[in-house]
Amino acid sequence: MRLQSRFLTALLVLLGLLSCSPREQLMVIPRPASVQMLRGRCDLNNAPVYESKDASIPPEGYLLELGKNRIHISSSDDAGAFYARVTLYHICRQYGAEAPAMRIVDSPRFSYRGAHIDVSRHFFDKDVICKQLRMFASLKLNRFHWHLTDGTGWRLQIDAYPELTAGIPHYTKEDVREVLSLADSLHITVIPEIEMFGHSEEVLAVYPELRCGGNPEHPSEYCIGSEKTFEFLETVLGEVIDLFPSEYIHIGGDEANMAVWEACPRCQARMKAEGMAEVRQLQSYGIQRIEKFVNSRGRKIIGWDEILEGGLAENAVVMSWRGEEGGRKAAGMGHDVIMTPGSHCYIDAYQDAPYKEPTAFGGYVPLSKVYSYDPAPEDMPGREHVLGAQTNLWTEQVPVPEHLEYMLYPRVFAIAEVDWSPAEGKDYSEFRQRALFRLKQAHEDGYNSFDLENEVGERKEYLEPVQHVAVGCPVSYETTYADSYTGGGDSALTDGLFGSWTFQSRWQGFLNKDVIVTIDLGETKDIHEIKADFTQWRTAWICMPVEVSFEISDDGVNFRQLGTEVGGFDLEDLRPMYHFFSWNGDASGRYVKVLGRINERKWGWLFIDEIIVN
Ligand code: ACM
C-alpha cells in the first residue's frame, strides 16, 4: 500500500502533475498563488526572456513560465511584469544556473502592501531608507508609509517654515526626490505622514502661536480654534503635495489630548460657533477641513483610527491601529481601511523572549504572530474595503540603522506574505524555512536581522498549564482590576494558566492601586508554598510591586501574616521583568490572601497572573 502510493507519487511527479515536490520547494517570499513544477530544467543563463501583455491577468499579477529554452512573462500592467522579474530573480538566486521548468500564476491578495518607518523618534538618512525600499520591493511590498513628523522632530524641509528643521537632521526636498525616484522604479508609492492635531510638540516649540490658549503646560496639540493653525497646515500640505505624487497623504490624527481644547477659549468659541456639543467633534471638524483642502488638490487623506471619533471625513481611509475595531467599523460604514493592529503589526514590540532582546517598546509580536494575521477574515463585514495590512516600526528604542533592520527583518517578510499570498494554504513552519533561507541572502546583501534560527519563543510557563492546590478556587477582590486588562476575569489568578511574555495576554492589571485578593481553598489545607507571578513593563507604565505579603485565615475574617517578600526592583528599568514573589513554610488554613503593594506615589499599573498554592 505504502509502496504503491510512493510509486504513484513518483509517477505523478514525472508526469508533472504534482505541483511541487519538497526537494523542489520554491523558497520565494511572498509565496506565489500557484506554482506548478514541470518536467525538465530551464537553462537560466541562456534562456531568453519574452514579455507580453494579457489584459485578463489581475492588476499587479503575472504569469511566469520557465521552459527548457525560454522564459515567458505575461501581465496586464508594468507592476505585474516587475513582480514576475522579482520572482525570476529569486528563482535564479535559489537555483543558480538551472531551475526546474515551472509555471507560476500569481497576483496579490491586497492592493495595499505596506511598511511604515518612524523617522522622527530617531532619524534615518535617505540611504538607509533607500536600502529598505530595495528590500521591500523584493518582497513585493508597494507602499512605504514615511512617518516624517512627530513631537521629537520634524524631518522634512518646508520652505515656508524653515524653523521646523533648523539644526536637526532632516531630509531636504532633494533627498526626498531621490527616494521618490528610486521608489517609483521599484513600484513603491511613498505615503508621507504629517501629524495633526496631536503629537506636535516640535512644531509648537518653534511656532508657539499655533498652541491653544489657556494651557501652556500641554504643548502637543494644535489649536483648532485658531485660523493660524489651518494657514500653517495648508501651507505645509501644499508643499508636501507638490513634492509627493502619492494619491494619499497621511494626516495622523492619533492620540490628541482633547482636554487641551476643552480648556482653550478659542477652541470653545469655535465649538460654540459650529454648534458642537462634544470636543471630539472639534477634532472631526479639523480633520474634515483638512480633508477638503487635500481633496481640493486632487488627493485623499489617510488617518489613524481616531479620525472615526466625532464623525468621519467623507473620503478618508482609516488606518486601524488600536486593534481591529476601528478598521472593522469603518469598513462596515463603507470606508476603505488599512489594517495595522498593534497586536500583530507593531514591530516596535519584542520579537523574542524580552530577557535576551534589546529594549523594545510594546508587547511581544514574534514572526509567527505577524504571519498569523488575516486582515480580512471571511466573517468581517465590509471586508472588501480592506485595502491591505502594514507593519509599523516606531523608533523610540531604535537608535541606529542596524537596529532598524533588526526590528524589520524578518517580520516584514511575514507582512509581505500576509498581504500578497492567498489566505488558504498558510503554513507557519514552512514559511519559517523560507524566512531562514531568505535571511541568509539578506545577510549576504548587507542587511542585519533578528536571529530567527536561535529564537527562544513564547514564555514556557504560558505554554504549559500548571496544577496546584488553588486551581479552580474562587478569588475575591478587595481591589479591582481594570476592564482593559481582565486577564480572563475573576478566575484568571487560579486557572492554572500563566501570562505570556506580553502583558497583553492573560495578565490582570490594577491601575494606581494595590492588588489585594483572597483565594478560598474550600476547606482547611496544609500549605507550604505560595507564589504570585508579577511582571514589569515600564514602557507601558507597569511596575513591579514594592513588596508582596502573604496571609492565611480559617474563617476569611481573621488573617495571620505568613511573610512578605520585598521587591527591590528598579521601577524605572525599561526592560520587561517577571518575578514570582513567594513564601515558603508550614501553615494551615482555608483562605489565602495576597497583597501586592504599589509604589508610594500609587503611580502606574500592577500586573499579576497566576497565584500558585502548594
Ligand atoms: C499610533 O501608534 N499612535 C498610531
Boltz pocket constraint, residues with backbone or C-beta under 6 A from the ligand:
constraints:
  - pocket:
      binder: B
      contacts: [[A, 254], [A, 255], [A, 304], [A, 321]]
      max_distance: 6.0
